[in-house]
Amino acid sequence: MDQFEQTLKIYQKPIFLYCYHMLSNHTEAEDAGQEVFLKAFRHLNKYNTEIPFRAWLYKIAYHQCIDMLRKKKLARYLPFFYKDETQNNHIDDQIEATYFNESISLSMSKLTAEERNLLILRCIEEKSYEEISLILNRKSASLRKKYERAATKFRKSYAQVKEGEMDELAQERSGFKKTIY
């Protein structure tokens, strides 16, 4: 097994999971992960050995996800210009709709891409501030402050979403009781 295959074996799952958390879509995460490794392979000669390889890969993944999010944002407006009669319901979309926590997704969507990335790297990927600073080319002290602000913003958003869900549930229950009596 050559070195690239070994690298792929080691980092494929963590990079996929990172991309999945950034993009919230299984298929897009797979595409992004493949693109990350293709870019890494193509630009291996540009790799700076002073930076850990893992951090370099995550940096490529971050930029790939940001590019895909930009394209997704543009694609959101395409239906206004083109009408497509066919609807594709992929199994991945059904799984995500069933198992992905909508409250978290909605709360994360209210964050900027940078804030979302920071929370994902710190909380889900469990990276240290030093590792994150290498990935994002930022000082770890400033990242700590940004993380605190992003976490606070997420908590507030999540509390509002949950409060809205509780209000909806209470309304549904009170409406249900009225129909019984």
Beta strands, then each sheet from edge to edge (+ up, - down):
end
